[in-house]
Amino acid sequence: MSSPADVRRGADYPVSVAPMMDTTDRFFRVFLRLLSKRTLLYTEMIPVTTLIHGDRARALGWDREFEQPCALQLGGDDPAQVAECARIGVDYGYDEINLNVGCPSSRVKEGSFGASLMARPEVVARCVEAMRAAVEVPVTVKHRIGIDDIDSYEDMERFVRIVAEAGADRFTVHARKAWLSGLSPKENRTIPPLRYEDVYRLKREHPQLYVEINGGISGAEAVASHLEHVDAVMIGRGVINDPYQLAGFDQRFYPGRPAPPPPSRSEAARALLPWLARWRELGAGWQVLLRGPLNLFAGVPGARRWRQALSVDVRQDGVAAVERAIAAMEERESRLTG
């Protein structure tokens, strides 16, 4: 399997956080960046029509110097449109352009992109080729093991082979198939069985490709285990449930790239306060702002009270409720370490 690219573009990122609708917005990404400086982050999936006809600044605005490295994920199936949006993304400073070939939602299916593109690898290849000609940053693809009855290893391998010929710089494989009819997006994240071995096999049989695995993975030990078989690991909803797992990833998985020591949970929370004040002045709502740190203290004494402060108390007392909650957790940390 060859590629028209002389050299694969982009740096190696052993760990990334998945693009997740209604989650990985700029607020969530800033919070995660307080925990890890090296982990590759993603935007939510943004349809190309939003960037061509909608409010680009609202869709793509970000704190580049703080959030990078960050990839822009696009949803679309028209080579000219995805190429145009790739150029727009680069103009906004994004480090990578990723094509969504994994989302199983009905809206995506009706738009003939997302996971439905697994049945049309030639279209995906043309999109990758067009984007690669339009920009110099890495162009990558996130896809499923398969869809509906197109779900054998051989089906996936054929898809990857065709898209690799177009020059895709990385294949991020969600190790579950997607049922486009009969299952909701939420059910498609849990009901189809995980098939990690198929992703490992893809890497074994095509060692020249950069292969990343995704699906049901959470925690440093799980990441390390998968890295014995593939090039990189993408964590999804595990980061929502336990974001603090990212602390320490820089030191463990990026040993050649100096990074500051990871913050304590309370230090990360306190570092977020100036961002909260700034965003509140811009009119952002508390639910959106506090989605990231809500589970910062997962598994720690006082976590329930912390969540209550961020989900209930903040509605009445605003940032003061967050400050009180941080002070309470700092006191707990002091007692435990003292």
Backbone as numpy.savetxt, mean C-alpha at the origin, in Angstrom:
# Nx Ny Nz CAx CAy CAz Cx Cy Cz
11.99 -15.69 -20.36 11.14 -14.50 -20.36 12.03 -13.27 -20.36
11.92 -12.45 -21.36 12.75 -11.25 -21.45 11.90 -10.02 -21.28
12.58 -8.88 -21.16 11.89 -7.60 -20.99 12.55 -6.58 -21.89
11.76 -5.63 -22.42 12.36 -4.60 -23.24 13.22 -3.65 -22.45
13.11 -3.68 -21.13 13.92 -2.79 -20.30 15.32 -3.35 -20.17
16.32 -2.50 -20.33 17.71 -2.94 -20.16 17.98 -3.26 -18.69
17.47 -2.45 -17.81 17.67 -2.62 -16.38 16.36 -2.32 -15.67
16.04 -3.13 -14.66 14.83 -2.86 -13.89 14.98 -1.52 -13.19
13.94 -0.72 -13.28 13.97 0.60 -12.68 13.66 0.53 -11.19
14.19 1.49 -10.44 13.79 1.67 -9.06 14.65 0.96 -8.04
14.54 1.43 -6.80 15.25 0.83 -5.68 14.52 -0.43 -5.21
15.21 -1.21 -4.39 14.59 -2.38 -3.79 13.90 -1.97 -2.50
12.64 -2.37 -2.37 11.88 -2.11 -1.14 11.39 -3.46 -0.61
12.09 -4.04 0.34 11.69 -5.35 0.85 10.30 -5.38 1.48
9.85 -4.22 1.96 8.53 -4.16 2.60 7.76 -2.96 2.08
6.47 -3.15 1.86 5.59 -2.04 1.48 4.26 -2.19 2.20
3.50 -1.09 2.21 2.14 -1.10 2.74 1.18 -0.96 1.58
0.22 -1.85 1.50 -0.66 -1.95 0.34 -1.51 -0.70 0.13
-1.84 -0.41 -1.12 -2.86 0.60 -1.39 -4.21 0.07 -0.94
-4.92 0.86 -0.12 -6.22 0.42 0.40 -7.21 1.57 0.30
-8.34 1.29 -0.35 -9.36 2.31 -0.53 -9.87 2.78 0.82
-10.10 4.09 0.91 -10.61 4.72 2.13 -9.67 4.50 3.32
-8.41 4.26 3.05 -7.45 4.07 4.13 -6.13 4.79 3.87
-5.43 4.43 2.79 -4.08 4.95 2.60 -4.07 6.33 1.94
-4.79 7.26 2.57 -4.74 8.65 2.13 -3.52 9.32 2.74
-3.36 10.62 2.50 -2.17 11.32 2.94 -2.06 11.35 4.47
-3.17 11.37 5.16 -3.16 11.41 6.62 -2.61 10.09 7.19
-3.10 9.00 6.63 -2.65 7.68 7.07 -1.17 7.49 6.75
-0.76 7.94 5.57 0.63 7.75 5.16 1.60 8.54 6.04
1.23 9.77 6.40 2.10 10.54 7.28 2.28 9.83 8.61
1.19 9.29 9.15 1.31 8.57 10.41 2.25 7.38 10.27
2.10 6.60 9.21 2.98 5.45 9.01 4.44 5.88 8.84
4.64 7.02 8.20 6.01 7.49 7.99 6.68 7.89 9.31
5.90 8.21 10.33 6.47 8.45 11.64 7.06 7.18 12.24
6.58 6.03 11.78 7.02 4.74 12.31 8.13 4.11 11.48
8.13 4.36 10.19 9.14 3.78 9.29 9.48 4.80 8.20
10.76 5.06 8.04 11.21 6.01 7.01 11.48 5.33 5.68
11.62 4.02 5.67 12.06 3.32 4.46 10.96 2.52 3.76
9.97 2.05 4.49 8.91 1.22 3.90 8.22 1.97 2.76
8.02 1.29 1.63 7.33 1.91 0.50 5.84 2.01 0.81
5.28 3.21 0.64 3.86 3.46 0.85 3.17 3.66 -0.49
1.84 3.55 -0.47 1.03 3.71 -1.68 -0.13 4.66 -1.42
-0.55 5.32 -2.48 -1.82 6.03 -2.42 -2.96 5.03 -2.45
-4.16 5.50 -2.23 -5.33 4.71 -2.59 -5.35 4.54 -4.11
-6.11 3.59 -4.61 -6.27 3.47 -6.05 -7.06 4.68 -6.55
-6.51 5.36 -7.56 -7.15 6.55 -8.12 -7.51 6.27 -9.58
-8.80 6.29 -9.93 -9.18 6.06 -11.33 -8.60 7.15 -12.24
-8.24 6.77 -13.44 -7.64 7.74 -14.36 -8.62 8.87 -14.68
-9.90 8.58 -14.68 -10.87 9.62 -14.99 -10.86 10.72 -13.92
-10.53 10.36 -12.69 -10.44 11.37 -11.62 -9.33 12.36 -11.92
-8.20 11.87 -12.41 -7.07 12.75 -12.68 -7.23 13.52 -13.98
-7.92 12.94 -14.94 -8.09 13.62 -16.23 -9.18 14.67 -16.16
-10.26 14.36 -15.45 -11.41 15.27 -15.43 -11.71 15.89 -14.07
-11.08 15.41 -13.02 -11.42 15.86 -11.67 -10.40 16.81 -11.07
-10.44 16.91 -9.73 -9.57 17.81 -8.99 -8.25 17.10 -8.70
-7.26 17.35 -9.52 -5.99 16.66 -9.37 -5.31 16.99 -8.06
-5.34 18.25 -7.69 -4.65 18.66 -6.46 -5.23 17.94 -5.25
-6.53 17.77 -5.23 -7.15 17.08 -4.11 -6.80 15.60 -4.12
-6.77 15.01 -5.31 -6.50 13.58 -5.41 -5.03 13.25 -5.15
-4.14 14.13 -5.55 -2.71 13.81 -5.53 -1.90 14.60 -4.51
-2.51 15.60 -3.87 -1.77 16.42 -2.92 -1.16 15.58 -1.81
0.10 15.84 -1.51 0.78 15.08 -0.47 1.97 15.86 0.04
2.51 15.44 1.16 3.69 16.07 1.74 4.91 15.29 1.26
5.36 15.63 0.07 6.35 14.81 -0.63 7.61 14.58 0.19
8.18 15.65 0.73 9.45 15.51 1.43 9.34 14.59 2.64
8.15 14.52 3.23 7.98 13.69 4.42 7.51 12.29 4.07
6.60 12.16 3.11 5.95 10.87 2.84 6.76 9.93 1.96
7.65 10.45 1.14 8.33 9.57 0.21 9.23 8.57 0.92
9.43 7.39 0.33 8.98 6.94 -0.98 7.51 6.52 -0.98
6.82 6.94 -2.06 5.39 6.64 -2.18 5.04 6.39 -3.64
4.26 5.36 -3.87 3.82 4.99 -5.22 2.39 5.45 -5.44
2.11 5.90 -6.64 0.76 6.26 -7.06 0.14 5.06 -7.75
-1.00 4.59 -7.22 -1.69 3.49 -7.88 -2.83 4.02 -8.75
-2.84 3.61 -10.00 -3.86 4.04 -10.96 -4.81 2.89 -11.28
-6.06 3.26 -11.56 -7.04 2.32 -12.06 -7.47 2.74 -13.45
-7.25 1.89 -14.43 -7.63 2.22 -15.80 -7.23 1.12 -16.74
-7.74 1.20 -17.98 -7.41 0.17 -18.97 -7.10 0.74 -20.33
-7.01 2.06 -20.43 -6.70 2.70 -21.70 -5.24 3.15 -21.69
-4.41 2.63 -22.58 -2.98 2.95 -22.54 -2.69 4.45 -22.60
-3.40 5.18 -23.43 -3.14 6.62 -23.54 -3.51 7.33 -22.24
-4.61 6.93 -21.62 -5.03 7.57 -20.38 -4.10 7.25 -19.22
-3.71 5.99 -19.08 -2.82 5.66 -17.96 -1.45 6.31 -18.16
-1.02 6.45 -19.40 0.25 7.12 -19.67 0.17 8.59 -19.29
-0.94 9.23 -19.67 -1.14 10.63 -19.30 -1.13 10.81 -17.78
-1.82 9.89 -17.08 -1.90 9.99 -15.62 -0.57 9.65 -14.97
0.20 8.78 -15.59 1.54 8.50 -15.08 2.39 9.77 -15.13
2.29 10.50 -16.22 3.05 11.76 -16.32 2.58 12.76 -15.26
1.27 12.82 -15.04 0.75 13.71 -14.01 1.29 13.31 -12.64
1.30 12.01 -12.37 1.81 11.54 -11.08 3.27 11.90 -10.88
4.07 11.77 -11.93 5.48 12.14 -11.83 5.62 13.64 -11.61
4.78 14.42 -12.27 4.82 15.87 -12.06 4.54 16.24 -10.60
3.73 15.42 -9.93 3.44 15.65 -8.51 4.50 15.02 -7.61
5.48 14.37 -8.20 6.60 13.89 -7.42 6.54 12.46 -6.94
5.56 11.67 -7.38 5.47 10.30 -6.91 6.63 9.46 -7.44
7.06 8.51 -6.62 8.28 7.76 -6.89 8.07 6.56 -7.80
6.84 6.18 -8.00 6.54 4.97 -8.76 5.09 5.05 -9.23
4.80 4.41 -10.34 3.43 4.31 -10.85 3.04 2.83 -10.87
1.91 2.53 -10.23 1.46 1.14 -10.12 0.09 1.01 -10.76
-0.11 -0.06 -11.51 -1.40 -0.31 -12.14 -2.18 -1.34 -11.33
-3.42 -1.00 -11.00 -4.28 -1.89 -10.21 -4.89 -2.95 -11.12
-4.51 -4.20 -10.86 -5.11 -5.33 -11.57 -5.59 -6.35 -10.53
-6.03 -5.81 -9.38 -6.42 -6.71 -8.31 -7.71 -6.38 -7.61
-8.20 -5.14 -7.76 -9.41 -4.75 -7.03 -10.64 -5.41 -7.63
-11.47 -6.09 -6.80 -12.63 -6.82 -7.33 -13.96 -6.10 -7.15
-13.95 -4.81 -6.81 -15.22 -4.14 -6.52 -16.07 -4.02 -7.78
-17.38 -3.90 -7.58 -18.30 -3.81 -8.71 -18.04 -2.56 -9.54
-17.66 -1.46 -8.87 -17.40 -0.22 -9.60 -16.22 -0.40 -10.53
-15.19 -1.07 -10.05 -14.01 -1.32 -10.88 -14.35 -2.27 -12.02
-15.13 -3.29 -11.71 -15.51 -4.25 -12.75 -16.31 -3.57 -13.86
-17.24 -2.71 -13.47 -18.03 -2.00 -14.47 -17.17 -1.10 -15.33
-16.06 -0.60 -14.75 -15.15 0.25 -15.51 -14.13 -0.53 -16.31
-14.23 -1.87 -16.27 -13.35 -2.76 -17.04 -11.89 -2.62 -16.66
-11.62 -2.33 -15.38 -10.23 -2.37 -14.94 -10.18 -3.09 -13.60
-9.07 -2.94 -12.86 -8.92 -3.72 -11.64 -8.74 -5.18 -11.96
-9.28 -6.07 -11.10 -9.06 -7.51 -11.24 -9.58 -8.06 -12.57
-10.56 -7.42 -13.15 -11.09 -7.93 -14.42 -10.02 -7.95 -15.51
-8.97 -7.14 -15.35 -7.89 -7.11 -16.34 -7.04 -8.38 -16.33
-7.20 -9.21 -15.31 -6.47 -10.48 -15.32 -6.84 -11.31 -16.55
-8.03 -11.11 -17.06 -8.48 -11.84 -18.25 -7.97 -11.20 -19.55
-7.31 -10.05 -19.43 -6.86 -9.33 -20.62 -5.39 -8.92 -20.47
-4.49 -9.86 -20.38 -3.08 -9.51 -20.15 -2.48 -8.65 -21.26
-2.97 -8.81 -22.46 -2.43 -7.98 -23.56 -2.75 -6.51 -23.34
-3.93 -6.22 -22.77 -4.29 -4.83 -22.47 -3.38 -4.29 -21.37
-3.15 -5.09 -20.35 -2.26 -4.67 -19.27 -0.86 -4.41 -19.83
-0.40 -5.26 -20.70 0.92 -5.08 -21.31 1.00 -3.77 -22.08
-0.04 -3.45 -22.83 -0.03 -2.19 -23.59 -0.03 -0.99 -22.63
-0.76 -1.11 -21.52 -0.77 -0.02 -20.53 0.60 0.16 -19.91
1.25 -0.95 -19.55 2.59 -0.87 -18.95 3.57 -0.28 -19.95
3.50 -0.73 -21.18 4.41 -0.23 -22.22 4.23 1.27 -22.41
2.96 1.73 -22.43 2.69 3.15 -22.63 3.18 3.98 -21.45
2.97 3.49 -20.25 3.42 4.23 -19.07 4.95 4.27 -19.01
5.57 3.15 -19.35 7.02 3.11 -19.29 7.65 4.05 -20.31
6.98 4.24 -21.43 7.48 5.18 -22.44 7.26 6.62 -22.00
6.27 6.83 -21.12 5.90 8.19 -20.73 6.70 8.71 -19.55
7.19 7.82 -18.68 7.87 8.26 -17.46 9.14 7.45 -17.25
10.02 7.96 -16.39 11.27 7.27 -16.11 11.27 6.57 -14.76
10.23 6.79 -13.96 10.15 6.10 -12.67 9.68 4.66 -12.90
9.81 3.79 -11.89 9.33 2.41 -12.05 7.84 2.34 -12.36
7.48 1.40 -13.20 6.09 1.10 -13.53 5.83 -0.34 -13.09
4.90 -0.51 -12.17 4.70 -1.82 -11.54 3.23 -2.24 -11.65
2.98 -3.50 -11.33 1.63 -4.05 -11.45 1.30 -4.81 -10.17
0.11 -4.57 -9.64 -0.40 -5.34 -8.50 -1.59 -6.15 -9.00
-1.52 -7.48 -8.84 -2.55 -8.33 -9.42 -2.88 -9.49 -8.49
-3.85 -10.27 -8.88 -4.29 -11.44 -8.12 -3.65 -12.72 -8.68
-3.83 -13.81 -7.94 -3.45 -15.13 -8.46 -4.27 -15.46 -9.70
-5.55 -15.04 -9.67 -6.44 -15.30 -10.79 -7.82 -14.75 -10.49
-8.73 -14.94 -11.41 -10.12 -14.52 -11.22 -11.05 -15.62 -11.71
-12.18 -15.74 -11.03 -13.22 -16.68 -11.44 -12.61 -18.04 -11.83
-12.84 -18.49 -13.04 -12.31 -19.78 -13.47 -10.95 -19.67 -14.16
-10.43 -18.45 -14.26 -9.08 -18.25 -14.80 -8.15 -18.19 -13.60
-7.89 -19.33 -12.99 -7.27 -19.30 -11.66 -6.18 -20.33 -11.44
-5.70 -20.97 -12.50 -4.62 -21.92 -12.33 -3.28 -21.19 -12.25
-2.27 -21.89 -11.76 -0.93 -21.29 -11.77 -0.54 -20.94 -13.20
-0.85 -21.81 -14.13 -0.48 -21.58 -15.53 -1.15 -20.32 -16.08
-2.38 -20.05 -15.65 -3.06 -18.82 -16.08 -2.30 -17.60 -15.56
-1.93 -17.64 -14.28 -1.19 -16.50 -13.72 0.17 -16.35 -14.38
0.86 -17.44 -14.59 2.19 -17.38 -15.19 2.12 -16.80 -16.60
1.08 -17.16 -17.35 0.92 -16.59 -18.69 0.69 -15.09 -18.60
-0.15 -14.65 -17.66 -0.41 -13.22 -17.47 0.91 -12.49 -17.18
1.68 -13.00 -16.24 2.93 -12.36 -15.86 3.92 -12.35 -17.02
3.98 -13.44 -17.74 4.93 -13.52 -18.86 4.64 -12.46 -19.91
3.36 -12.28 -20.23 2.99 -11.29 -21.25 3.28 -9.88 -20.75
2.93 -9.59 -19.49 3.14 -8.24 -18.95 4.62 -7.95 -18.74
5.39 -8.98 -18.39 6.83 -8.78 -18.22 7.49 -8.37 -19.53
7.00 -8.88 -20.64 7.55 -8.51 -21.94 7.40 -7.01 -22.19
6.41 -6.39 -21.57 6.19 -4.96 -21.73 7.08 -4.13 -20.82
7.76 -4.79 -19.87 8.72 -4.08 -19.05 8.30 -3.76 -17.64
7.29 -4.43 -17.11 6.88 -4.16 -15.72 8.06 -4.35 -14.78
8.26 -3.41 -13.88 9.43 -3.43 -13.00 9.23 -4.26 -11.74
8.00 -4.52 -11.38 7.74 -5.38 -10.22 6.33 -5.97 -10.35
6.18 -7.21 -9.90 4.87 -7.85 -9.85 4.53 -8.08 -8.38
3.49 -7.41 -7.91 3.01 -7.62 -6.55 1.79 -8.52 -6.66
1.90 -9.72 -6.11 0.88 -10.75 -6.30 0.08 -10.94 -5.02
-1.20 -10.59 -5.07 -2.10 -10.92 -3.97 -2.40 -12.41 -4.11
-1.98 -13.17 -3.10 -1.99 -14.63 -3.21 -3.37 -15.26 -3.03
-4.39 -14.56 -3.42 -5.76 -15.10 -3.48 -6.35 -14.80 -4.86
-7.17 -15.69 -5.34 -7.95 -15.36 -6.53 -9.08 -14.43 -6.12
-9.76 -13.85 -7.07 -10.92 -13.00 -6.81 -12.12 -13.55 -7.58
-13.22 -13.66 -6.88 -14.49 -13.97 -7.54 -15.17 -12.65 -7.88
-15.30 -12.36 -9.17 -15.89 -11.09 -9.58 -17.41 -11.11 -9.50
-17.98 -12.28 -9.39 -19.43 -12.41 -9.20 -19.67 -13.32 -7.99
-20.46 -12.83 -7.04 -20.82 -13.67 -5.91 -20.16 -13.32 -4.60
-19.02 -12.64 -4.65 -18.35 -12.23 -3.42 -18.16 -10.72 -3.40
-18.30 -10.13 -2.22 -18.05 -8.70 -2.06 -16.54 -8.47 -1.99
-16.09 -7.21 -2.13 -14.65 -6.94 -1.96 -14.13 -7.43 -0.61
-14.92 -7.24 0.46 -14.49 -7.70 1.78 -14.36 -9.22 1.80
-15.33 -9.93 1.22 -15.27 -11.39 1.20 -14.10 -11.89 0.35
-13.78 -11.12 -0.70 -12.65 -11.51 -1.55 -11.31 -11.36 -0.85
-11.29 -10.66 0.28 -10.05 -10.55 1.06 -9.86 -11.71 2.02
-10.91 -12.52 2.21 -10.80 -13.56 3.23 -11.25 -14.96 2.77
-12.25 -15.04 1.89 -12.81 -16.35 1.57 -11.94 -17.15 0.60
-11.50 -16.61 -0.53 -10.63 -17.43 -1.39 -9.35 -17.81 -0.63
-8.94 -19.05 -0.68 -7.77 -19.47 0.10 -6.48 -18.82 -0.39
-5.57 -18.62 0.55 -4.25 -18.10 0.20 -3.42 -19.19 -0.47
-2.70 -18.79 -1.52 -1.87 -19.74 -2.27 -0.45 -19.19 -2.38
0.21 -19.10 -1.23 1.55 -18.55 -1.21 2.51 -19.34 -2.10
2.34 -20.66 -2.14 3.28 -21.49 -2.89 3.29 -21.12 -4.37
2.15 -20.68 -4.91 2.12 -20.27 -6.31 3.00 -19.04 -6.55
3.03 -18.13 -5.58 3.88 -16.94 -5.72 5.34 -17.34 -5.59
5.64 -18.23 -4.65 7.02 -18.71 -4.52 7.47 -19.38 -5.82
6.59 -20.18 -6.39 6.92 -20.88 -7.63 7.20 -19.91 -8.77
6.40 -18.85 -8.82 6.61 -17.84 -9.86 8.02 -17.27 -9.76
8.46 -16.98 -8.55 9.81 -16.44 -8.36 10.87 -17.50 -8.70
10.64 -18.74 -8.30 11.62 -19.79 -8.62 11.79 -19.98 -10.11
10.67 -19.97 -10.82 10.71 -20.24 -12.25 11.14 -19.03 -13.07
11.01 -17.84 -12.49 11.40 -16.61 -13.20 12.23 -15.74 -12.26
13.43 -16.18 -11.92 14.25 -15.47 -10.93 14.64 -14.07 -11.36
14.57 -13.77 -12.66 14.94 -12.44 -13.12 13.86 -11.39 -12.81
12.67 -11.84 -12.48 11.58 -10.91 -12.16 11.64 -10.51 -10.69
11.21 -9.29 -10.42 11.11 -8.82 -9.03 9.68 -9.12 -8.56
9.55 -10.05 -7.64 8.25 -10.56 -7.22 8.00 -10.20 -5.76
6.84 -9.61 -5.51 6.42 -9.24 -4.16 5.15 -10.00 -3.82
5.04 -10.47 -2.58 3.88 -11.24 -2.16 2.99 -10.41 -1.25
1.68 -10.63 -1.34 0.69 -9.88 -0.57 -0.47 -10.82 -0.23
-1.10 -10.56 0.92 -2.28 -11.31 1.29 -2.15 -12.00 2.64
-2.85 -11.47 3.65 -2.89 -12.12 4.95 -1.59 -12.10 5.72
-0.71 -11.16 5.42 0.61 -11.11 6.05 0.67 -9.96 7.04
1.22 -10.23 8.22 1.34 -9.20 9.24 2.45 -9.58 10.20
3.27 -8.61 10.59 4.30 -8.85 11.57 5.67 -9.13 10.97
6.71 -8.73 11.70 8.08 -8.84 11.21 8.48 -10.29 10.95
8.06 -11.21 11.80 8.47 -12.60 11.60 7.85 -13.19 10.34
6.59 -12.85 10.07 5.96 -13.32 8.84 6.65 -12.72 7.62
7.00 -11.44 7.70 7.71 -10.79 6.59 9.02 -11.52 6.34
9.78 -11.75 7.39 11.08 -12.40 7.23 10.94 -13.79 6.62
9.90 -14.51 7.02 9.68 -15.85 6.48 9.42 -15.82 4.98
8.55 -14.89 4.55 8.24 -14.80 3.12 9.45 -14.33 2.31
10.29 -13.49 2.90 11.46 -12.99 2.18 12.48 -14.08 1.88
12.31 -15.25 2.45 13.16 -16.38 2.09 12.80 -16.93 0.72
11.62 -16.54 0.20 11.13 -17.10 -1.06 10.93 -16.07 -2.17
10.71 -14.81 -1.80 10.41 -13.77 -2.79 11.26 -12.53 -2.49
11.13 -11.53 -3.35 11.96 -10.33 -3.21 11.42 -9.33 -2.20
10.10 -9.30 -2.03 9.50 -8.27 -1.18 8.16 -8.74 -0.66
7.70 -8.06 0.39 6.45 -8.41 1.05 5.61 -7.15 1.20
4.35 -7.25 0.85 3.40 -6.15 1.03 2.42 -6.51 2.13
2.31 -5.63 3.12 1.38 -5.80 4.22 0.15 -4.95 3.97
-1.03 -5.51 4.19 -2.26 -4.77 3.97 -2.95 -4.41 5.27
-4.05 -5.06 5.54 -4.89 -4.66 6.67 -4.28 -4.96 8.02
-3.24 -5.76 8.04 -2.52 -5.95 9.28 -1.97 -4.66 9.84
-1.66 -3.71 8.96 -1.14 -2.41 9.40 -2.24 -1.57 10.03
-3.47 -1.75 9.59 -4.58 -1.05 10.22 -4.77 -1.57 11.64
-4.69 -2.88 11.80 -4.93 -3.49 13.11 -3.76 -3.31 14.07
-2.55 -3.21 13.53 -1.35 -3.06 14.37 -0.31 -2.24 13.63
-0.49 -0.92 13.55 0.46 -0.11 12.78 1.86 -0.09 13.37
1.96 -0.30 14.70 3.28 -0.17 15.32 4.24 -1.28 14.90
3.74 -2.29 14.22 4.64 -3.33 13.72 5.69 -2.75 12.78
5.39 -1.60 12.15 6.36 -1.00 11.23 7.60 -0.48 11.96
7.46 -0.12 13.23 8.60 0.36 13.99 9.63 -0.76 14.08
10.84 -0.48 13.70 11.87 -1.51 13.67 12.07 -2.15 12.32
11.13 -1.96 11.38 11.30 -2.53 10.03 12.54 -1.95 9.35
12.79 -0.65 9.54 13.93 -0.02 8.86 15.23 -0.69 9.26
15.39 -0.93 10.54 16.62 -1.54 11.03 16.75 -3.00 10.60
15.64 -3.72 10.56 15.70 -5.15 10.25 15.76 -5.44 8.76
14.97 -4.71 7.98 14.84 -5.06 6.56 15.58 -4.11 5.62
16.09 -3.01 6.15 16.87 -2.06 5.34 18.20 -1.78 6.03
18.99 -2.81 6.31 20.21 -2.61 7.11 21.24 -1.71 6.45
21.21 -1.61 5.12 22.20 -0.78 4.44 21.79 0.66 4.25
20.61 1.02 4.75 20.11 2.38 4.58 19.87 2.98 5.96
20.77 3.83 6.43 20.66 4.38 7.79 19.31 5.03 8.03
18.77 4.80 9.20 17.49 5.38 9.61 17.56 5.65 11.11
16.81 6.65 11.57 16.82 6.93 13.01 16.19 5.78 13.79
16.52 5.66 15.08 15.90 4.61 15.89 14.38 4.75 15.87
13.65 3.66 15.95 12.19 3.75 15.92 11.67 4.45 17.16
10.59 5.23 17.02 10.02 5.90 18.18 9.23 4.93 19.03
9.04 5.29 20.30 8.07 4.54 21.10 6.68 4.87 20.58
5.69 4.14 21.04 4.32 4.41 20.61 3.91 5.83 21.00
4.23 6.22 22.23 3.86 7.55 22.69 4.62 8.63 21.93
5.88 8.39 21.61 6.64 9.37 20.83 6.03 9.55 19.45
5.60 8.46 18.83 4.96 8.57 17.52 3.66 9.36 17.62
2.89 9.08 18.66 1.63 9.80 18.85 1.87 11.29 19.04
2.87 11.63 19.84 3.15 13.05 20.10 3.69 13.73 18.85
4.46 13.02 18.06 4.98 13.60 16.82 3.87 13.90 15.82
2.73 13.23 15.98 1.61 13.45 15.08 0.83 14.73 15.40
0.95 15.25 16.62 0.13 16.38 17.05 0.24 17.60 16.14
1.44 18.03 15.74 1.49 19.21 14.84 0.78 18.97 13.51
0.84 17.73 13.02 0.14 17.42 11.78 -1.37 17.52 11.99
-1.87 17.03 13.12 -3.31 17.10 13.40 -3.78 18.54 13.44
-3.02 19.41 14.12 -3.41 20.81 14.21 -3.46 21.45 12.82
-2.46 21.14 12.02 -2.41 21.71 10.66 -3.58 21.25 9.83
-3.87 19.96 9.87 -4.95 19.42 9.04 -6.32 19.85 9.52
-6.49 20.01 10.82 -7.77 20.49 11.32 -8.04 21.90 10.82
-7.01 22.71 10.73 -7.17 24.06 10.19 -7.61 24.03 8.74
-7.27 22.97 8.05 -7.66 22.82 6.64 -9.03 22.15 6.49
-9.65 21.80 7.63 -11.01 21.28 7.59 -11.16 19.78 7.58
-10.08 19.03 7.79 -10.17 17.57 7.80 -10.90 17.09 9.04
-11.72 16.04 8.90 -12.50 15.51 10.00 -11.69 14.57 10.87
-12.11 14.44 12.13 -11.37 13.61 13.08 -11.34 12.14 12.67
-12.43 11.63 12.16 -12.47 10.21 11.81 -11.41 9.87 10.78
-11.23 10.74 9.81 -10.23 10.52 8.77 -8.82 10.70 9.35
-8.64 11.72 10.15 -7.32 12.03 10.68 -6.80 10.95 11.63
-7.69 10.34 12.38 -7.27 9.43 13.44 -7.42 7.95 13.08
-7.70 7.69 11.81 -7.83 6.30 11.36 -6.52 5.54 11.58
-5.40 6.20 11.31 -4.11 5.55 11.45 -3.72 5.22 12.88
-3.70 6.22 13.78 -3.25 5.95 15.15 -4.27 5.27 16.04
-5.46 4.98 15.54 -6.50 4.40 16.39 -6.01 3.12 17.09
-5.27 2.30 16.37 -4.78 1.04 16.93 -3.28 1.07 17.23
-2.75 2.27 17.45 -1.32 2.40 17.73 -0.89 1.60 18.96
-1.78 1.51 19.95 -1.44 0.82 21.20 -2.07 -0.58 21.27
-2.32 -1.18 20.11 -2.91 -2.52 20.09 -2.08 -3.49 20.92
-2.76 -4.23 21.80 -2.09 -5.22 22.62 -1.37 -4.66 23.83
-1.52 -3.36 24.08 -0.84 -2.71 25.20 -1.88 -2.30 26.24
-1.58 -2.42 27.53 -2.52 -1.94 28.55 -2.89 -0.49 28.31
-4.18 -0.21 28.37 -4.67 1.14 28.11 -5.14 1.36 26.69
-5.00 0.32 25.84 -5.36 0.48 24.43 -6.84 0.81 24.25
-7.69 0.19 25.06 -9.12 0.44 24.92 -9.45 1.90 25.24
-8.84 2.43 26.29 -9.08 3.84 26.66 -8.54 4.78 25.58
-7.41 4.41 24.99 -6.84 5.20 23.90 -7.82 5.27 22.72
-8.36 4.14 22.34 -9.30 4.12 21.22 -10.55 4.94 21.54
-11.01 4.87 22.77 -12.18 5.65 23.15 -11.90 7.15 23.04
-10.71 7.55 23.47 -10.36 8.97 23.38 -10.35 9.45 21.94
-9.81 8.60 21.03 -9.68 9.01 19.63 -10.97 8.88 18.85
-11.90 8.06 19.31 -13.13 7.86 18.56 -14.33 8.57 19.18
-14.29 8.86 20.49 -15.43 9.46 21.18 -15.08 10.81 21.79
-14.09 10.84 22.67 -13.76 12.06 23.40 -13.36 13.20 22.48
-12.71 12.86 21.39 -12.20 13.89 20.49 -13.33 14.71 19.87
-14.52 14.13 19.76 -15.64 14.86 19.16 -16.03 16.07 20.01
-15.81 15.97 21.30 -16.18 17.08 22.19 -14.98 17.97 22.50
-13.82 17.37 22.75 -12.68 18.14 23.24 -11.59 18.35 22.20
-11.73 17.79 21.03 -10.76 18.01 19.97 -9.37 17.53 20.33
-8.36 18.29 19.91 -6.98 17.87 20.09 -6.61 17.73 21.55
-7.32 18.43 22.43 -7.04 18.31 23.87 -7.28 16.87 24.34
-8.27 16.20 23.76 -8.54 14.81 24.12 -7.39 13.91 23.68
-6.83 14.21 22.53 -5.69 13.43 22.05 -4.49 13.66 22.95
-4.26 14.92 23.33 -3.12 15.24 24.20 -3.25 14.54 25.56
-4.46 14.53 26.12 -4.66 13.84 27.40 -4.40 12.34 27.26
-4.87 11.77 26.14 -4.68 10.34 25.93 -3.19 10.01 25.78
-2.46 10.86 25.09 -1.02 10.64 24.95 -0.34 10.70 26.31
-0.70 11.71 27.10 -0.10 11.85 28.43 -0.38 10.62 29.29
-1.57 10.08 29.19 -1.92 8.89 29.97 -1.09 7.68 29.53
-0.89 7.54 28.22 -0.10 6.41 27.73 1.38 6.61 28.05
1.85 7.84 28.04 3.23 8.11 28.43 3.46 7.72 29.89
2.49 8.03 30.72 2.60 7.67 32.14 2.66 6.15 32.30
1.83 5.44 31.53 1.86 3.98 31.59 3.22 3.44 31.14
3.72 4.01 30.03 5.02 3.57 29.54 6.11 3.82 30.57
6.04 4.98 31.23 7.05 5.32 32.24 7.01 4.34 33.39
5.82 3.96 33.83 5.71 3.02 34.94 6.27 1.65 34.55
6.02 1.26 33.30 6.46 -0.07 32.86 7.99 -0.12 32.70
8.59 0.99 32.25 10.03 1.01 32.03 10.80 1.47 33.24
10.09 2.12 34.19 10.78 2.63 35.37 10.87 1.61 36.46
